[in-house]
Amino acid sequence: MRYLAGLGCLLLSVQVAAAPIESLARLLEPYRTFSADFKQSTLDPGGSPINQITGELAIESEMTFYWKTDPPLSQVIVADGEVLWVFDEDLFQVQVRPLDDALAASPAAILGGDLDILGSRFRVTEERSGTTAVYRLEPSATDEVTRRIVLRFDGSRLLDLAIDDALGNRSLVTLTAVTQGTPPSRLFEFKPPEGADVIYALGEGRR
């Protein structure tokens, strides 16, 4: 009986250790739809700060989200489920882009926490120390932009999300004032301001 009990514990520990993606998906469940304020710090490969921005975000799904940064780098990014709107307030210019695989490593795609999406796009590993859990996501396919994504949790609370690019820079996003639940739908509707220069980059048949 002792042997069987010990074997059962061993199999259970192997099963838990072998499934970090399921554990991550459970932790991300409350962040599928939410809004929050954020601070994003960009660090060079040596850890020195390059810039820091603040703003607000809202996520309804992987393909429907809102991202607004404060001055002096004022920008609004809206994914409405069909296209991506990028409004640069300083240039008074709007770019309209397709929603495609370029969003695979966006915070919205990661925080959406869909198990199938995470499993098909990333290799996920997990490290734990006390109440802190760290998840590292490496793209399964060759990605010229994103090298690694790291999420840190304290219990069930997401502490921060870091994206390491191919040049060795790290963008660290920290969330505050988190409100869980579906954000107002008006945030995911965008109309170019009157007089703004609108640039379409949708490819043939998409304009």
Secondary structure, 3 states (H helix, E strand, C coil): CHHHHHHHHHHHHHHHHCCHHHHHHHHHHHHCCEEEEEEEEEECCCCCEEEEEEEEEEEEECCEEEEEECCCCCEEEEEECCEEEEEECCCCEEEEEECCHHHCCCHHHHHCCCHHHHHHHEEEEEEEECCEEEEEEEECCCCCCEEEEEEEEECCEEEEEEEEECCCCEEEEEEEEEEECCCCHHHHCCCCCCCCEEEECCCCCCC
